[in-house]
């Protein structure tokens, strides 16, 4: 899996996505200057990693990006232009396993972590400040525990966080246990404020 939580990806030498200008424009990979000139910056933003013939698109300007090159699924999370603290709307842009580009608008305040997708869980992570590589690895462990095969498949992620916490307790991995506990607590605090 590939994960990017910063604007400077560790995959700068990866393959550049082969997308047409109109596809890049649809993805927001062009900017219009104040003078009305359109500037394409796809070489700075659109990057791909490949595994075999599958490519996964990662955008360095996203708040969080992650992918499974084996399936071709890739996800980039952005705050919507209409985002406010009272209206926490995020845009998820990515490629599905068939290589089709998609966009999904997600209201973080309406996510139920007892029945949500991994993508929605990651939106909650962004909203609660859990965006470090370590936080992402915790989420991956929980996704593995859930046994979901797609980023869009739903599961009861709270139960799976608790299950992984139980494993950490059994193994005596107290640092990890406490990190999962803080993550769970932050999610539950956020969800309870609705």
Long-range contacts (C-beta under 8 A, 24 or more apart in sequence): 1-66, 1-67, 1-68, 1-140, 2-49, 2-56, 2-58, 2-65, 2-66, 2-67, 2-68, 2-69, 3-64, 3-65, 3-66, 3-133, 3-136, 4-58, 4-60, 4-62, 4-64, 4-65, 4-66, 5-63, 5-64, 5-65, 5-131, 5-132, 5-133, 5-136, 6-60, 7-60, 7-61, 8-60, 9-47, 9-58, 9-60, 9-65, 11-47, 11-49, 11-58, 12-47, 14-47, 14-48, 14-49, 14-50, 14-58, 15-47, 15-48, 15-49, 15-50, 15-55, 16-42, 16-43, 16-46, 16-47, 16-48, 17-42, 17-46, 17-47, 17-48, 17-55, 17-57, 19-46, 23-101, 26-101, 27-59, 27-93, 27-101, 28-93, 29-59, 55-99, 56-95, 57-94, 57-95, 59-93, 62-93, 63-90, 63-126, 63-131, 64-122, 64-125, 64-126, 64-131, 64-136, 66-122, 66-136, 68-151, 71-97, 71-150, 72-96, 72-97, 72-98, 72-99, 73-97, 73-150, 73-151, 75-119, 75-122, 75-151, 77-119, 77-122, 77-123, 77-126, 80-105, 88-127, 90-123, 90-126, 90-127, 92-119, 92-123, 94-151, 96-152, 97-150, 108-190, 109-194, 110-194, 111-191, 112-191, 113-157, 113-158, 113-187, 113-188, 113-191, 114-156, 114-157, 114-158, 114-159, 115-154, 115-155, 115-156, 116-154, 116-155, 116-157, 117-151, 117-152, 117-153, 117-154, 117-155, 118-143, 118-146, 118-148, 118-151, 118-152, 118-153, 118-155, 118-157, 119-151, 119-152, 121-157, 124-187, 124-190, 124-191, 125-183, 127-190, 128-186, 128-187, 128-190, 129-186, 130-183, 130-186, 134-179, 135-183, 138-164, 138-176, 138-179, 138-180, 138-183, 158-184, 158-187, 158-188, 161-187
